Amino acid sequence: MTAPLTSHPWPLTTPGTPAPVPLEVAASARARRRGLLGRDGIDGALLLSPAAAVHTLGMRFAIDVAYMDRKFRVLAVRTMKPGRMGRPRPRSRHILEAEAGAMERWGVRRGAQITVHDR
């Protein structure tokens, strides 16, 4: 059995995207712990909430990680190779994960405002 994830039909928008980005939301503590482990990639992004740190131990691909505050303002963006441990970020409440290079294409950088749309 896989960890429960939900997919939003009106997902998220970023400063540099003309169209919404497909979004999966980790809907439980188990889903947040699993994150993108066991996958070969992701179409769009995965939102972990609440979360302040991530790791890529056991990952098959490099990821971009955006640490966000309570209002979904980006505090920091990092690219993590497989097999790394990320440090907790002060004030981080949400984390957005995507394949490496995606955040730059979407215009996600420190200070950017991310909008997660309701269903």
N, C-alpha and C positions, 0 to 999 in steps of 0.2 A: 504494500500500500504506500502511495506517495503522500508527501505532506500536502495539506490542503492549500491551494492557491486559488485566488479569484482573478478573473480577467475583467477589466472594465471596458465597456464598449466606447465610452468617451474618456480616453485615458489621460495623458498628461501633455502639456505644452511647455516648450522651453523658448528662450529668447530667439533661437535661430531656426526653429522648425516651422515651416508653412502649414504642415498638417500634424495632427496629434500623433504622439508616439505610442505604440502598443504598450500596455502596462499590465504586469502581473503584480498582485499584492500578496505578500506573505501574511496569511490570515491567522496564523497561530504561532506560538513560541516554537513549536516543532518545525514549522515551515521557515521561520526566520533562521533557526539553527542550520537547516539544510541549505538554504539559499540556492545557489546555482550548482551545487555539487552534483556530480553524476551526469551533467549535461555536456553536450559538445558545442553549445552556443545558445543564444537567445535572440529572438526577433523582438526588439524593443528593449524594455527595461524591467527590472524587478525592484519593487519598493519594500524595504524592510522597516517596519514601524511598530513599536519603538526600537531604536537601535543606535548605538554609539560607536561600535567597532565591528570589523569583519576580518575574516581570514580567507586565504585561498589554498589552504592545505587540502590536497586531494582534487583540486580543480584541474580541468583539462585545457583551459585557455586563460589568457590574461584578461583582466576586467578593468573598467573604469569605475571608480567609486566616488560618488558625490555625497558629502556629509552635509546635512541640512538642519536648520534650527526648527523650532516649533511652527514657524510660519512658512516653511519650505523655502527659505532663503539659503543659498549655497554658502557654506562656511569654508569648504575646501574640496578640491577634486584631486584624486590620486589615481594613477594606473598601477595595478598590482599584478605581478607575474604569479603563476602558480607556485604554491609552497611557501607563501609569505604570511606573516602575522601583522595585522594592522593595529595601530595604537588607538585607544579610545580618544575621541575628540570632545573636548569640553563644549558644552551647549548643544551637542548633536542630539537630535531627537529622531530623525529619519535618515535612512541611507538609500540611495538609488544606485543600483548596479546595472551595468551594461557591458557589452563587449568592448575591448580596448579600442579607442579611437572614436567611439560613438559620442561621447560627451563633447569633444571638440567640434564634431560635425553639427551637433545640436545647439551649440553656443552656450553650453553649461560651463560656467567658470565661477570663481569666487564672487559673491555679491549678486549673482543672477537669481531671479525669482522663478521658481518652478510652480506651475499650476496643475493640480490634480483635480480632474473633473469628476463630478458625481455621475452615477450611472444614468 
